[in-house]
Amino acid sequence: MPSLLAITIQSALLKAVANITAQIINQRNLAVAVPIDWNRVVEFAVFGVISAPLISFWQQFLEETFPTQLSAEPSSQKTGTARLKWTNIILKLTLDQTIGLFVTNAAFIVCTSATRLQSGQLILREVDARIWSIVKAGWKIWPAMALVNFIWVPWKWRVVVNSIVGFGWNIVLSLLSTR
């Protein structure tokens, strides 16, 4: 299983590269070449450093509180199959796609606007103005991804899987955040 440090470094690098990719995509739409905004790249990397441990602890909490599988039964040990506890999967999915998505995306907005706004009150206004549109956009991909994660991916690997899928999502976030 990957260490929290490895997950955090991977998350920061993937988010930074996703932002660079989004900036390159944006440049293709402009008539004049614009240099890479390295401050934005750093903001995304900082978000990666903050979000990886946050998501890791969240996934651990969800799995420990609402285990995906029923405790091992003698018959399942013989066949190597485990029975899923669907009530817990639905509970985890609901919590993850409400509280989890809200907290993670609020952290994203704070990380990508704090240096520009430099005031707690302005940052809170920014979160209030943008959070629901980002959460709604997230609902187009993350519920399916979370369901796959909860059913087939051990919780210690979920952040890695989220980071890889999140590469594309972070390009979208980057494009949305520059509007």
N, C-alpha and C positions, 0 to 999 in steps of 0.2 A: 504494500500500500504506500502511496506517496506521502511524504511528510508535508506538514502544513507550510513549511518554508518553500518546498518545491512547488506546491500548488499556488502559493502566493506569487512566486517569481513567474511561473507560467501565465497566471492570470494577468499580471502587469504587462508582460511582453505581448500577449495576445491582444489585450485592449489597446496598447500603444500602436501596434501594427494595424489593427482595425481602424484606428483613427487616421493613420497615415494613408491607408487605402481609401478611406472616405474623402480625405482631402484631395487625393489624386483624382478621384471620380468627380469631385466638385470642380477641379481645375479644368477638366475636359469640357465643361459647360461654359467656361469663361473665355472671352476673346483675348484676354491679357493673362500672361503667366503670373501666378501668385506663388510666392515661396511657401513652403510648409510652415505652418504655425506650430512651432515646437512647444509653445505654452500649452496648446490644446493636447498635444501628444503626452506631455507630462501630466496634465489633468486626468487623462484616461488611464495612464499608468498608476497614478495615485489611487484612482477608483479601483483598479485591479488589486492593489495592495490592501485596500480597506475591505473590498467586497469578498475576496477569497476566504479570509478567516470568518467573516460574518456568515457567509453562506455555508461554510464547513460546520460551524457550530450549530447553525439552524438545521442543517440536514441531520446532524447527530441528535439534536433534541427531538426532531420529528420521528426519527427511527426508534429512539429509545422510548418515547412516549407512546407511539403508535406503530408497533412492529408490523412489517409487511407480512411476515409469515407467522402462522400459528406455531406454538412450541412443538418441537420435534415429537412426533408420535412414532411408536414402534413400527407401524406399517410404512410410514414415509421414510424411515431410516433404512429399511430393507430395499426399497425401490429407488432411493436416491431422489425422490420427488418431495416437494414441500407444498403445503396447502397455503394459498394466499388468504389473508384476512382482508377481504374487500372493504369492510367498514372502515378499517384503519387507513387503507389506501385512499378512500374517498375523503376521509377527514384530513389526511396529509395534503391531498391535492387541493382541497378547499382552503386550508390554512396557508399553504405555500403560494397559492395564486391570489390571495388577498393580502394578508399581513406580510408574507415574505416578499411578494412582488412590490408592494407599496414601500416597505423599508429599503429594499435594495435600490429601487429607482429614486427614492428620496435621497439616498446616499449618492447616487449618480449625479443628481441635479446639484447637490451641495458641492461635490468634488469638481464639477465642471463650471461652477459659477462663483465659487468663493473668492477667487483671486480678482475677478472682474468687479464683483459687487461690494466686497469688503465690509459688509454690514450684516449683522445677524438678521435684522428686520427685513432688509432687501432680499437676503437669501431665502428666508421663509416665504416671502411673497412670490419669489421665483418658483419655489417648490409648489406652492398653492396654485400658481398659474399653469404649471406644466405637468404635474403629477398624473392627473387623470388621463390626459391624452397619451402619455407614455405607457401607463398601465393598460389602457384599452388596446393599444398597439401590441403590447406584450401578450395579451390574451389570444392573439392570433397564432402564436407559435408555442408559448411556454406551457400551456396546459398539456398538450400532447407530449412534449418533451419531458415534463415532470412525471406524467403517467408511465412513460417508458422507464425513466430513472427509478421510480418507486417499485416497479414490478421486477425489473431485470438487473439493475445496477446496484452493487453493494454501496452503502451510504458513504464509505470512505473514498469511493471513486466518482461520486456524483458531481463534485465540484469540477473535477477534470473534464467530465463529459459536458457539463454546463459551459465550461470555458471554451471548449472546442466548438460547440454549437453556437455559443455566445459570440464567437468571432464575427459571424454574419450579423447577428443581432447588434453588436457594437458598431458595426458599419452603419446600420440603420439609425441607431441612437446618435451617432456622430453626425449623420446627415440631418436628422431632425433637430439636433441641438445647434446647428449653424443657421437655421432659418430665423 
